[in-house]
Amino acid sequence: MPIPVSNHRRLTRCHPTAAYAIRATLFPVFLAALLLALAPIRVSADVGVILNESLDESMDRITGTGHMAVYFSRICADTPTKLRLCAPGESGSVMSTYINIGEDHSFQWNIVPLNVYLYGVEDPGNRPIFASYKIKRALEERYRHNYLTGLCDTPACQTSGKSEWREMVASTLIRGMYIFVVDTPVEQDRALIDEFNNAPNENHFNGATNNCADFARRIVNTYFPHAASRDVLNDFGMTSPKAVAHTFTHYAQRHPELNLRVMHFAQVPGTIKRSSEVREGTEQLLRSKKLLIPMAAFAYEALPVVAASYVVTGRFNPQKEFEKHPATNLAPENLASFPHFQDVALQDPRAQIVGTSAEWNNYRKAFDTEIEENRDTSEARDRSHFFKLLDEKGTASVASDGAAWMQLSENGERVSVGVSESNVLGQESDPQLTYSLLLARTSVFLKSPKHRRETMLEFRQDWANLQRASAGAAAVSARNGAPPKLARSTPIQASGTF
């Protein structure tokens, strides 16, 4: 069964003005200067805690605690079990512990390159823009082949879906996350490297006393004593990821010389179930119906105590902290192709990362009015199910550089669509499938709440890609003599300046 291809129209402006042309020309220069201003060159290194959103599986389905890992900017992985200082140009690493990493030896921790953790690839230019378990499995196999030789040679490690080394590959395909980052002296990184390389790497995981949040807390406190702690009251004596992020953030705010920054990575749209916001113990009791209702029925006397504890001491919103201290890990060269220039950026550079409500609303109005005007038609219904159909009918593959593809058969012909940032607009990617993919991706972010949206910097790139894909799909339709795929064929005129 062929995959339905959504209707399309050109999203480009018909007659760019001279002012717009000047803005488009100057924007890459301005953006590079802006990012340098937001991230000045420093002699220090960075350390941070990664607050991973909750998955609907295992105990996480009940507790809602999510997962925690540690980010380093100047410590890299020599192997998954050995640390070293990063070489120039390397992006840092992520270290974490799990109940069962699942390798041939029972290790306490593994360390992987940052971009492998986030996207499953070394070059963020090859990051996937469509999430499915088929793609994630292909990226996991690539990682296993390239990094785990000698560590994962048994069938149990290679084939078991319960081996948790898999969670350290392309994590943004299965969950969103926040990274809370501060400055550290390089000398402390050297000391940590010596400590971990010389200590036994043996698994002693315990959910109550030695979990992933305890692991992160101990590392952070090595750099800054007493910076992170458990919330005994709200987590009933245990350590939760949100408590560590909460206390670490407050410590950094009391020490402005640490230069607190927060990065947000939204879950990649696709067919994988959306992750959920992380919660502490009392917060989960109050906000989860499956826990609140039994508690109200059998332990109602405790409800006021639980509510007071959470309201007075437990509230912490990672999204608000990101909006106060926004940062990005994307380099200026990865963002220089944005076609729109926004004057407000001159007054408020932070809005370039988070985006203003007015800017998001302008994009939403432009998309909804011109693209989804006929949302009740069969074409609109096909568009809303495009991810599912692509995943069901397509076969995933990953190139040696990590760029992902989906191959499928349409009308008896084998076609491919690139599902990574680097190949989605490539010559081998079917133009109409490309357009449908980017249309569905854009729709997801515009309909999502703040904590599930990508940054405005990333979304502007998505919008630019959508414009180019629309032009390519329209050219194919014209060349093949196909009728217009939308009722109207006028280009979108976005409300406001982008």
C-alpha positions in Angstrom: 0.0 0.0 0.0 1.6 3.3 -1.0 2.0 6.0 1.6 -0.4 8.9 0.9 1.5 12.1 0.2 0.0 15.2 1.6 -1.1 18.2 -0.4 1.4 21.0 -0.7 1.9 24.5 -1.9 4.9 26.8 -2.0 5.8 28.4 1.3 8.2 30.9 -0.2 7.5 34.6 -0.6 6.7 35.6 -4.2 8.4 39.0 -4.3 11.0 39.6 -1.6 11.6 43.3 -0.9 15.0 44.9 -0.9 14.8 45.3 2.8 14.1 41.5 3.2 17.1 40.7 0.9 19.4 42.8 3.0 18.1 41.2 6.2 18.6 37.7 4.8 22.1 38.6 3.8 23.1 40.1 7.1 21.4 37.6 9.4 24.2 34.9 9.3 26.7 37.5 10.3 24.5 38.8 13.1 23.7 35.3 14.3 27.3 34.3 14.6 28.0 37.5 16.6 24.9 36.8 18.8 25.9 33.3 19.7 29.4 34.4 20.5 27.9 37.0 22.8 25.7 34.3 24.4 28.6 31.9 24.8 31.9 33.9 25.3 35.2 32.1 25.0 36.3 30.9 28.5 39.3 29.1 29.9 37.0 27.1 32.2 35.2 23.8 31.5 31.6 23.0 32.1 29.7 20.4 34.2 26.0 19.9 34.3 23.2 17.6 35.3 20.8 16.2 32.7 17.2 16.0 33.7 15.6 13.4 31.4 11.8 13.3 31.1 9.8 10.3 32.3 9.0 7.3 30.1 5.8 5.3 30.3 7.5 2.1 31.2 8.6 0.0 34.2 8.5 1.8 37.6 8.8 5.2 35.8 5.2 4.8 34.8 4.2 4.9 38.5 6.9 7.2 40.0 7.3 9.7 37.1 10.9 10.4 38.3 12.6 10.2 34.9 16.3 9.7 34.7 19.5 11.7 35.4 22.9 11.8 33.8 26.0 14.1 34.0 27.3 16.3 31.2 31.0 17.3 30.8 32.3 19.8 28.2 36.0 19.0 28.7 35.9 15.3 29.6 35.4 12.9 26.7 35.2 9.1 26.3 38.4 7.3 25.5 36.2 4.2 25.7 32.8 3.8 27.2 34.6 2.9 30.5 37.6 5.2 30.4 37.8 9.0 30.6 40.2 11.6 29.0 40.4 15.3 28.4 38.6 16.3 25.2 40.6 17.3 22.1 39.9 20.6 20.3 36.6 20.5 18.5 35.0 17.7 20.6 31.7 18.5 22.1 32.0 16.7 25.5 30.3 13.7 26.9 27.6 12.3 29.1 28.1 9.8 31.9 25.3 7.8 33.5 24.5 4.7 35.6 21.6 2.3 35.2 20.1 -0.8 36.9 21.6 -2.9 34.2 23.8 -1.4 31.5 23.7 -4.9 30.0 27.3 -5.2 28.7 29.4 -8.4 29.2 30.8 -7.0 32.5 28.5 -5.5 35.1 29.7 -1.9 34.9 28.4 0.9 37.2 28.7 3.6 34.5 29.3 4.3 30.9 30.4 7.5 29.2 29.5 8.4 25.6 30.0 11.5 23.3 27.4 14.2 23.9 26.0 14.1 20.4 25.8 10.3 20.5 23.8 10.6 23.7 21.5 13.3 22.2 21.2 12.2 18.5 23.0 8.8 18.1 25.6 10.4 15.8 28.8 12.3 16.2 28.0 15.2 13.9 24.8 17.1 15.0 24.4 17.9 11.3 23.3 14.3 10.9 20.8 14.3 13.7 17.6 12.5 13.1 14.4 14.6 12.6 12.0 11.7 12.7 11.7 9.3 15.6 10.8 5.7 15.4 12.1 2.6 17.0 13.3 1.3 13.7 15.6 4.3 13.4 16.7 4.1 17.0 17.6 0.4 16.7 19.6 1.1 13.6 21.5 3.9 15.4 22.1 1.6 18.4 23.6 -1.1 16.2 25.9 1.5 14.6 27.0 2.6 18.1 27.5 -1.0 19.2 29.7 -1.8 16.2 31.7 1.4 16.5 32.1 1.7 20.3 31.3 -1.6 22.2 33.7 -4.1 20.6 35.1 -6.2 23.5 32.4 -4.9 25.8 29.3 -6.2 24.2 30.1 -9.5 22.4 27.6 -11.8 24.0 24.2 -12.5 22.4 22.5 -11.1 25.6 24.2 -7.8 25.3 23.8 -7.6 21.5 20.1 -8.6 21.2 18.4 -7.8 24.5 16.1 -4.7 24.4 16.6 -4.5 28.2 20.3 -3.7 27.9 20.3 -0.1 29.1 23.4 1.0 27.1 20.8 1.5 24.4 19.3 4.5 26.4 22.6 6.3 25.9 22.1 6.4 22.2 19.8 9.0 20.6 18.0 9.7 23.8 16.1 12.6 22.2 14.2 10.1 20.1 12.5 8.7 23.2 12.4 11.7 25.6 12.9 15.4 26.1 15.6 16.7 28.5 17.1 19.8 30.2 20.8 20.3 30.9 21.7 22.6 33.8 25.3 23.7 33.2 27.9 25.7 35.2 31.5 26.7 34.8 34.3 24.5 36.4 38.1 24.8 36.5 39.8 22.4 34.2 41.9 21.1 37.1 38.8 19.6 38.7 38.1 17.7 35.4 41.6 16.2 35.6 41.1 15.1 39.2 37.8 13.5 38.3 39.4 11.7 35.3 42.1 10.2 37.6 39.5 9.2 40.2 37.2 7.4 37.8 39.9 5.8 35.7 41.6 4.4 38.9 38.5 3.3 40.8 36.7 -0.1 40.2 33.8 0.3 37.8 31.4 -2.2 39.4 27.7 -2.0 39.5 26.1 -1.4 42.9 22.9 0.2 41.7 20.1 0.5 44.3 16.9 2.3 43.6 16.6 3.6 47.1 20.1 4.6 48.1 22.3 4.4 45.0 20.3 5.4 41.9 21.1 7.5 38.9 20.3 10.7 40.8 22.6 9.7 43.7 25.3 9.0 41.1 24.9 12.5 39.6 24.7 14.2 43.0 28.0 12.7 44.1 29.8 13.8 41.0 28.4 17.4 41.2 29.4 17.6 44.9 32.9 16.5 44.0 33.1 19.8 42.1 31.0 21.9 44.5 30.5 20.4 47.9 26.9 20.4 49.1 25.7 21.9 45.7 23.2 19.1 45.1 21.1 17.1 47.7 18.1 14.9 48.1 14.7 16.3 49.1 14.0 14.1 52.1 10.5 15.5 52.6 9.1 15.5 49.1 10.9 12.3 48.0 10.4 10.3 51.2 14.0 9.9 52.0 15.2 8.9 48.5 17.1 11.0 45.9 15.2 12.0 42.7 16.5 13.5 39.5 14.3 16.6 39.9 15.5 17.2 43.5 19.1 17.1 42.3 18.3 19.5 39.4 16.4 21.7 41.8 19.1 22.0 44.5 21.9 22.3 42.0 20.1 25.2 40.2 19.5 27.0 43.5 23.2 26.6 44.4 24.2 28.1 41.0 21.8 31.0 41.5 23.4 31.8 44.8 26.8 31.7 43.1 26.4 33.9 39.9 30.1 33.4 39.2 29.3 29.9 38.1 27.4 31.3 35.0 24.3 29.0 35.1 22.9 28.1 31.7 20.1 25.8 30.8 19.8 23.9 27.5 16.5 22.3 26.4 16.3 19.4 23.9 12.8 18.5 22.8 11.8 14.9 22.0 12.0 14.3 18.2 8.6 14.0 16.6 7.6 10.6 15.3 5.8 7.4 16.3 7.5 7.0 19.8 5.2 7.9 22.6 5.8 11.3 24.1 7.7 11.5 27.3 6.3 13.2 30.4 7.4 15.9 32.7 9.6 14.8 35.6 8.0 14.9 39.1 9.1 14.5 42.7 7.3 12.2 45.1 4.7 14.5 46.6 4.1 16.1 43.2 3.4 12.7 41.7 1.0 11.9 44.5 -1.0 15.1 43.9 -0.9 15.1 40.1 -1.3 11.5 39.2 -4.9 10.2 39.2 -3.8 6.6 39.6 -2.1 7.6 42.9 -4.3 10.5 44.1 -7.6 8.7 44.0 -6.5 5.7 46.1 -4.8 8.1 48.5 -7.9 10.2 48.8 -9.9 7.1 49.5 -7.6 5.4 52.0 -5.3 8.0 53.4 -7.1 11.3 53.0 -5.7 12.6 56.3 -2.2 12.8 54.7 -3.4 14.8 51.7 -3.0 18.3 53.4 0.5 17.4 54.6 1.5 16.2 51.1 0.0 19.3 49.4 1.7 21.7 51.9 5.1 20.0 51.5 5.0 20.2 47.7 3.6 23.8 47.6 6.1 25.2 50.2 9.3 23.3 49.3 8.9 21.1 46.2 7.9 23.3 43.3 10.5 23.5 40.5 9.8 24.2 36.8 12.7 23.3 34.5 11.0 25.1 31.6 10.9 28.4 33.5 14.6 28.0 34.4 15.4 27.4 30.7 13.5 30.6 29.9 15.5 32.5 32.5 18.9 31.1 31.6 18.7 29.9 27.9 21.6 28.4 26.1 22.2 26.3 23.0 24.8 23.8 22.1 24.5 24.4 18.3 27.4 26.1 16.7 26.9 29.2 14.6 27.9 27.4 11.3 24.9 25.1 11.9 22.5 28.0 12.1 23.7 30.4 9.5 21.2 29.4 6.8 18.2 30.9 8.6 16.4 33.1 6.1 14.6 35.4 8.4 16.0 38.3 10.5 14.1 39.6 13.5 14.6 43.2 14.7 13.6 42.3 18.3 16.7 40.2 18.6 18.8 43.4 18.8 17.0 44.3 22.0 16.6 40.8 23.5 19.2 38.2 22.4 17.8 35.6 24.7 14.5 35.6 22.7 16.5 34.2 19.8 16.8 30.9 21.7 13.4 30.6 23.4 11.3 32.7 21.0 8.6 35.2 22.0 4.9 34.4 22.3 4.2 36.7 19.5 6.8 35.0 17.2 5.4 31.6 17.9 1.9 32.8 17.4 2.9 34.3 14.0 4.3 31.0 12.8 1.2 29.2 14.2 -1.2 31.5 12.4 0.7 31.3 9.1 0.8 27.5 9.3 -2.8 27.0 10.5 -4.4 29.4 8.1 -2.7 28.5 4.9 -1.8 24.8 5.4 -4.4 23.3 7.6 -7.4 25.3 6.4 -8.9 22.1 5.0 -8.1 19.9 8.0 -11.3 17.9 7.5 -10.4 16.7 4.0 -8.9 13.3 3.4 -5.6 14.9 2.5 -5.4 16.6 6.0 -6.3 13.3 7.6 -3.5 11.6 5.7 -1.1 14.3 6.8 -1.9 13.7 10.5 -1.1 10.0 10.1 1.9 10.4 8.0 4.4 9.5 10.7 2.6 6.2 11.4 2.3 5.3 7.8 6.0 6.1 7.1 7.1 3.9 10.0 4.8 1.0 9.1 5.6 0.9 5.4 9.2 2.1 5.5 12.5 0.3 6.2 15.1 2.2 8.2 18.8 2.3 7.3 21.8 4.3 8.6 24.8 5.4 6.5 28.3 5.2 7.9 28.2 8.8 9.0 24.9 8.2 10.9 22.5 9.9 8.4 19.2 8.0 8.5 16.9 7.0 5.7 13.5 5.4 5.2 13.0 3.3 2.1 9.6 2.3 0.9 7.6 1.3 -2.1 5.2 3.7 -3.7 3.2 2.8 -6.8 5.5 -0.1 -7.4 8.6 2.1 -7.3 11.2 2.0 -4.5 11.7 5.5 -3.1 13.8 6.9 -0.2 13.3 9.9 2.1 16.1 11.3 4.2 15.1 11.6 7.9 18.2 13.4 9.1 19.0 17.1 9.1 21.8 16.5 6.5 19.9 14.5 3.9 16.2 15.4 4.2 16.6 17.9 1.4 19.2 15.9 -0.5 18.8 14.8 -4.2 18.1 11.2 -3.3 15.3 12.2 -0.9 11.8 12.1 -2.6 10.6 15.7 -2.8 7.0 15.0 -2.0 7.7 12.6 0.9 10.2 15.2 2.2 7.6 17.9 2.1 5.1 15.7 3.9 7.7 14.7 6.6 8.6 18.3 7.3 5.0 19.4 7.2 4.1 16.9 9.9 7.2 17.7 12.0 6.4 21.5 11.9 2.8 20.8 12.8 3.9 18.9 15.9 6.1 21.6 17.3 3.5 24.4 16.6 0.8 22.5 18.5 3.0 21.5 21.4 3.2 23.1 24.8 6.4 25.0 25.7 8.2 22.1 27.3 7.8 19.9 24.2 8.9 22.5 21.6 12.3 22.8 20.2 14.2 26.1 20.5 13.3 29.0 18.3 16.7 28.7 16.6 16.0 25.1 15.7 12.5 25.9 14.6 13.6 28.7 12.2 15.8 26.1 10.5 12.8 23.7 10.3 10.7 26.5 8.7 13.4 27.3 6.2 13.6 23.6 5.3 9.9 23.4 4.9 10.0 26.4 2.5 12.6 24.7 0.4 10.8 21.3 0.5 7.5 23.0 -0.6 9.3 24.5 -3.6 10.8 21.2 -4.5 7.5 19.3 -4.2 5.7 22.0 -6.3 8.3 21.7 -9.0 7.8 17.9 -9.2 4.0 18.4 -9.5 4.4 20.9 -12.2 6.9 18.8 -14.1 4.7 15.7 -14.0 1.6 17.7 -14.9 -0.1 16.9 -11.6 -2.9 19.1 -10.4 -2.2 21.4 -7.4 -2.3 19.5 -4.2 -4.0 22.2 -2.2 -7.3 24.0 -3.0 -5.3 27.2 -3.4 -1.9 27.7 -4.7 -0.9 31.2 -3.4 2.2 31.2 -1.3 2.0 31.7 2.5 2.4 35.2 3.7 3.4 34.8 7.4 1.8 37.2 9.8 4.5 39.5 11.2 8.3 39.4 10.7 10.2 36.2 11.3 
